[in-house]
Structure formats: structure tokens, C-alpha cells
Amino acid sequence: MNATGVVFAEQDGPTHVTVLPRGATVEAWTKMGTNSIWTQAVKSVVVKWDGGH
């Protein structure tokens, strides 16, 4: 995610990652909704995991 240049991701627990927007607040990201540049960046790099090993 960090390579997108749009969002910053940091692992802050064994099974948790915090993702924050670059150059904006979380509140601004929330207001922009699913069409925001931040959400689109996240969607472009997320791979669905089926729970298998």
C-alpha cells in the first residue's frame, strides 16, 4: 500500500494494519467515500484471502 504514494500502512499488531491517507485526514477520507483516491488505492492493492494456508 505504501507504494501507492496515496496511503500509508503500518502493522500495529500481529493481525492488524492501520491504513492512513497521505496528505489528508481520516475525516476527509470518510467524507469522500468509496470513490475517493484513497479508497481506490486500497482497492487496487488488496487481494482477497480465502482463509486457506
TATABEL-V861626 format. One record per residue. D_LAST is the distance of its C-alpha to the last C-alpha in whole Angstrom. Layout:
# TATABEL-V861626
d_last->D_LAST
d_last->D_LAST
This chain:
# TATABEL-V861626
d_last->23
d_last->25
d_last->26
d_last->27
d_last->30
d_last->30
d_last->28
d_last->27
d_last->24
d_last->23
d_last->21
d_last->23
d_last->20
d_last->17
d_last->15
d_last->18
d_last->20
d_last->23
d_last->25
d_last->28
d_last->31
d_last->33
d_last->37
d_last->36
d_last->36
d_last->33
d_last->36
d_last->37
d_last->33
d_last->33
d_last->37
d_last->36
d_last->33
d_last->30
d_last->33
d_last->33
d_last->32
d_last->30
d_last->28
d_last->28
d_last->26
d_last->23
d_last->23
d_last->23
d_last->20
d_last->18
d_last->15
d_last->13
d_last->10
d_last->9
d_last->7
d_last->4
d_last->0
